[in-house]
Amino acid sequence: MLSVLIPIHNYTVTPLVTEVHRQLSDCNIMFEIICLEDGSNLKYINTNTTIERLPYTKHIINKTNIGRTQTRQELSNRAQFEWLLFLDADVLPCQPSFISNYLKYLTSNYKAILGGINYKDQNSNPEHSLRWKYGKRQEVVDYSVRNKKPYKSIVSANILIKKSIFTSINNKMTYNAYGYDNYFGSALKEKNISLLHINNEVYHLGLEPNTVFLKKQEQAAQTLLKLYKQDKIKKHDNNLLSLFLFLKRSKTNHVLTIFYKAFKNNMKTQLLGKTPSIKLLQLYRISYMCYIDKTA
């Protein structure tokens, strides 16, 4: 009835798998959990082997890192059920009814159900302050707001989706890069896939250091720009891309290009500090996007 698919790269997945397995067992349904190590270090692989003791749970090891896109496709190929629940390795369900909340929709007309994401109320590590603050401000969105523009808030770290729909989109992703959720949302919209947002969040626990997260924001901007230029994002609700296209049409994008070149180091210093500004991060992202478009 349900295949739970978890790609792993250098993360201890035991708490997540144990909790999800407990909930699935309590629901008394046919299920499987498939975890795929995508080039993880041996210490994580050894730690995660404990999940192999759980019934209906597979722990597959890929010694080379093939990336998130191909790993998810490999998981989908191995899944035996029609409904796929993708969870990132660094999340944990917020509710003890997490699985049962999703099961209500397996007989609905929707092809994808998105539960959303949440963050702990406190962050004790200043080196993770940028990722935590961005998550709290930008990614924690109530289902009533998400459903107003359903293709905008696509968080693939927690998504229930029909296997046929997932494969039809994921197979078109030709390279691995950070920021592909934007493409996934655009593809769902272009195909007019019926989807629903519900409040069934997972906590995002694996917060990256500020330097890593800022680099990922740059990668996401590069991916978004590349997909747009390749005409792979035709219909979208992406705020960053909409703003970029407006600036380009109004020929004011060169102003932000100059701004980025002049102030990028100052912006990075603030963003990588103890009290980063999310408004400044948004300015950094759009100015960086204008810059790489001009200089690429």
C-alpha positions as CSV (number, residue, x, y, z in Angstrom):
1,M,0.0,0.0,0.0
2,L,2.8,2.5,0.9
3,S,6.5,2.7,0.1
4,V,8.5,5.0,2.3
5,L,11.7,6.1,0.5
6,I,14.6,7.7,2.3
7,P,17.8,8.8,0.5
8,I,20.8,9.1,2.9
9,H,24.1,10.8,2.7
10,N,26.2,10.9,5.8
11,Y,23.4,11.1,8.3
12,T,22.2,8.8,11.1
13,V,18.7,7.8,10.0
14,T,17.8,5.4,12.9
15,P,15.5,7.7,14.8
16,L,13.5,8.6,11.7
17,V,13.1,5.0,10.5
18,T,12.3,3.7,13.9
19,E,9.5,6.2,14.4
20,V,8.1,5.8,10.9
21,H,8.2,2.0,11.2
22,R,6.3,2.2,14.6
23,Q,3.6,4.4,13.1
24,L,3.3,2.2,10.0
25,S,3.0,-0.9,12.1
26,D,0.3,0.7,14.3
27,C,-1.7,1.5,11.2
28,N,-1.8,-2.2,10.3
29,I,-1.2,-1.7,6.5
30,M,1.1,-3.3,3.9
31,F,4.2,-1.2,3.7
32,E,7.9,-1.1,3.0
33,I,10.7,1.2,4.0
34,I,13.6,1.5,1.6
35,C,16.7,3.5,2.6
36,L,19.5,4.1,0.1
37,E,23.0,5.2,1.2
38,D,24.3,7.6,-1.5
39,G,28.0,7.3,-1.0
40,S,27.9,7.7,2.8
41,N,31.0,7.4,4.9
42,L,31.4,4.0,6.6
43,K,30.7,5.3,10.1
44,Y,27.2,6.3,9.1
45,I,26.6,3.1,7.1
46,N,27.6,1.0,10.2
47,T,25.4,3.1,12.5
48,N,22.4,2.8,10.1
49,T,22.7,-1.0,9.8
50,T,20.5,-1.3,12.9
51,I,17.4,-0.5,10.8
52,E,17.9,-3.8,9.0
53,R,16.5,-5.6,12.0
54,L,13.1,-4.0,11.4
55,P,10.6,-6.0,9.3
56,Y,9.8,-4.8,5.8
57,T,12.8,-2.5,5.9
58,K,15.7,-2.5,3.4
59,H,19.0,-0.7,3.8
60,I,20.8,-0.4,0.4
61,I,24.3,0.8,0.1
62,N,25.6,2.6,-2.9
63,K,29.4,3.2,-2.5
64,T,29.5,6.0,-5.0
65,N,27.6,9.3,-4.7
66,I,25.2,9.6,-7.6
67,G,23.3,12.6,-6.2
68,R,19.8,13.3,-5.0
69,T,18.0,13.1,-8.3
70,Q,19.3,9.7,-9.3
71,T,19.0,8.3,-5.8
72,R,15.4,9.1,-5.6
73,Q,14.8,7.5,-9.0
74,E,16.6,4.4,-7.9
75,L,14.4,4.3,-4.8
76,S,11.3,4.7,-6.9
77,N,12.4,2.0,-9.2
78,R,12.7,-0.4,-6.3
79,A,9.4,0.5,-4.7
80,Q,6.6,-2.1,-5.0
81,F,3.6,0.1,-4.1
82,E,1.7,2.8,-6.1
83,W,2.1,5.5,-3.4
84,L,5.5,6.8,-2.5
85,L,6.3,8.8,0.6
86,F,9.7,10.6,0.2
87,L,11.4,11.7,3.4
88,D,14.8,13.3,3.7
89,A,17.1,11.6,6.1
90,D,17.4,14.6,8.4
91,V,13.8,15.0,9.3
92,L,11.5,13.7,12.0
93,P,7.7,13.6,12.1
94,C,6.1,16.3,14.3
95,Q,3.1,14.2,15.1
96,P,2.5,10.7,16.3
97,S,-0.3,10.5,13.7
98,F,2.0,11.5,10.9
99,I,1.5,8.3,8.8
100,S,-2.2,8.0,9.5
101,N,-2.7,11.6,8.5
102,Y,-1.3,10.7,5.1
103,L,-3.3,7.4,4.8
104,K,-6.6,9.4,4.7
105,Y,-5.7,10.6,1.2
106,L,-4.6,7.4,-0.5
107,T,-8.1,6.9,-2.0
108,S,-8.6,10.5,-2.9
109,N,-8.4,12.1,-6.3
110,Y,-5.2,13.9,-5.5
111,K,-1.9,12.7,-7.1
112,A,0.4,14.4,-4.5
113,I,0.0,15.4,-0.9
114,L,2.5,17.8,0.8
115,G,2.7,17.8,4.6
116,G,5.1,20.8,5.0
117,I,8.1,21.4,7.1
118,N,8.8,22.9,10.5
119,Y,11.8,23.9,12.7
120,K,12.5,23.7,16.4
121,D,11.7,26.9,18.2
122,Q,15.2,27.4,19.5
123,N,18.6,27.2,17.8
124,S,21.6,27.0,20.1
125,N,24.3,26.9,17.5
126,P,25.1,30.4,16.0
127,E,26.9,28.6,13.1
128,H,23.5,27.4,12.0
129,S,21.6,30.7,12.5
130,L,21.2,31.6,8.9
131,R,19.7,28.2,7.9
132,W,17.5,28.1,11.0
133,K,16.2,31.6,10.6
134,Y,15.5,31.2,6.9
135,G,13.6,28.0,7.6
136,K,11.5,29.6,10.3
137,R,10.7,32.7,8.2
138,Q,10.4,31.3,4.7
139,E,9.6,27.6,4.8
140,V,7.1,27.2,7.7
141,V,3.9,28.0,6.0
142,D,0.4,27.0,7.1
143,Y,-1.5,24.7,4.7
144,S,-4.2,27.3,4.2
145,V,-1.7,29.7,2.7
146,R,0.2,27.0,0.7
147,N,-3.1,25.8,-0.9
148,K,-3.7,29.3,-2.3
149,K,-0.7,28.8,-4.7
150,P,-0.2,25.0,-4.4
151,Y,2.7,24.7,-6.9
152,K,4.8,27.4,-5.1
153,S,5.6,25.7,-1.8
154,I,7.0,22.4,-2.9
155,V,9.1,20.8,-0.2
156,S,10.2,17.4,-1.5
157,A,11.7,16.5,1.9
158,N,8.2,15.4,2.9
159,I,5.9,14.5,0.0
160,L,3.4,11.7,-0.7
161,I,3.1,11.2,-4.5
162,K,1.9,8.6,-7.0
163,K,4.8,6.7,-8.5
164,S,3.8,7.3,-12.1
165,I,3.7,11.1,-11.5
166,F,7.0,11.2,-9.7
167,T,8.7,9.2,-12.4
168,S,7.3,11.2,-15.2
169,I,8.9,14.4,-13.7
170,N,12.1,13.0,-12.1
171,N,13.2,11.3,-15.3
172,K,13.4,14.7,-17.0
173,M,16.0,16.0,-14.5
174,T,19.2,15.6,-16.5
175,Y,21.7,16.6,-13.8
176,N,22.1,16.8,-10.1
177,A,22.0,20.2,-8.5
178,Y,20.7,22.0,-5.4
179,G,17.4,23.8,-6.0
180,Y,15.5,21.3,-8.1
181,D,12.3,21.7,-6.0
182,N,11.6,24.8,-8.1
183,Y,11.6,22.6,-11.2
184,F,9.5,20.0,-9.6
185,G,6.8,22.6,-8.7
186,S,6.9,24.0,-12.2
187,A,6.5,20.6,-13.7
188,L,3.6,19.7,-11.5
189,K,1.9,23.0,-12.5
190,E,2.6,22.5,-16.2
191,K,1.1,19.0,-16.0
192,N,-1.8,20.3,-14.0
193,I,-1.3,17.6,-11.4
194,S,-3.9,17.7,-8.6
195,L,-2.2,18.2,-5.3
196,L,-3.1,19.1,-1.8
197,H,-1.2,20.7,1.1
198,I,-2.0,19.6,4.6
199,N,-0.5,20.4,8.0
200,N,1.5,17.2,8.5
201,E,5.0,18.6,9.0
202,V,8.3,17.1,9.7
203,Y,11.0,18.8,11.7
204,H,14.1,19.7,9.7
205,L,16.9,18.7,12.0
206,G,20.0,18.6,9.8
207,L,20.8,22.3,9.7
208,E,23.9,23.2,7.5
209,P,26.5,25.6,8.7
210,N,25.9,29.2,7.5
211,T,28.7,29.0,4.9
212,V,27.3,25.8,3.4
213,F,23.8,27.1,3.3
214,L,24.8,30.4,1.6
215,K,26.7,28.4,-1.0
216,K,23.6,26.3,-1.6
217,Q,21.5,29.5,-2.1
218,E,24.0,30.4,-4.8
219,Q,23.7,27.0,-6.3
220,A,19.9,27.2,-6.2
221,A,20.0,30.5,-8.1
222,Q,22.3,29.0,-10.7
223,T,20.0,26.0,-11.1
224,L,16.9,28.2,-11.4
225,L,18.6,30.4,-14.0
226,K,19.9,27.4,-16.0
227,L,16.5,25.8,-16.0
228,Y,14.8,29.0,-17.2
229,K,17.3,29.5,-20.0
230,Q,16.8,25.9,-21.1
231,D,13.0,26.6,-21.2
232,K,12.3,23.9,-18.6
233,I,10.4,26.3,-16.3
234,K,7.5,27.5,-18.3
235,K,4.8,27.9,-15.6
236,H,5.8,28.8,-12.1
237,D,5.0,30.7,-8.9
238,N,8.6,31.3,-7.9
239,N,9.1,34.7,-6.4
240,L,12.9,34.9,-7.1
241,L,12.5,34.1,-10.8
242,S,9.5,36.5,-11.2
243,L,11.5,39.3,-9.7
244,F,14.5,38.5,-11.8
245,L,12.4,38.5,-15.0
246,F,10.9,41.8,-14.0
247,L,14.3,43.4,-13.5
248,K,15.5,42.0,-16.8
249,R,12.5,43.4,-18.7
250,S,12.8,46.8,-17.1
251,K,16.6,46.8,-17.8
252,T,17.4,47.4,-14.1
253,N,19.2,44.1,-13.6
254,H,22.5,45.8,-14.3
255,V,22.1,48.0,-11.2
256,L,21.9,44.9,-9.0
257,T,24.8,43.4,-10.8
258,I,27.0,46.4,-9.9
259,F,25.6,46.3,-6.4
260,Y,26.6,42.7,-6.0
261,K,30.1,43.3,-7.2
262,A,30.5,46.2,-4.8
263,F,28.9,44.8,-1.7
264,K,29.1,41.0,-1.9
265,N,31.8,40.8,0.8
266,N,29.9,43.1,3.1
267,M,26.7,41.1,2.6
268,K,28.5,37.8,3.3
269,T,30.0,39.1,6.5
270,Q,26.6,40.0,7.8
271,L,24.9,36.9,6.6
272,L,27.6,34.6,8.1
273,G,27.4,36.4,11.5
274,K,25.4,35.6,14.6
275,T,22.4,37.6,13.7
276,P,21.8,37.3,9.9
277,S,19.1,39.3,8.2
278,I,16.8,37.3,6.0
279,K,15.8,40.5,4.1
280,L,19.5,40.9,3.2
281,L,19.7,37.3,2.2
282,Q,16.9,37.9,-0.3
283,L,18.8,40.9,-1.7
284,Y,21.9,38.8,-1.9
285,R,20.1,36.1,-3.8
286,I,18.5,38.4,-6.4
287,S,21.7,40.5,-6.9
288,Y,23.7,37.3,-7.3
289,M,21.3,36.0,-9.8
290,C,21.5,39.2,-11.9
291,Y,25.3,39.0,-11.6
292,I,25.7,35.5,-12.9
293,D,23.3,36.2,-15.7
294,K,25.4,39.1,-16.8
295,T,28.8,37.4,-16.4
296,A,28.2,33.8,-17.4
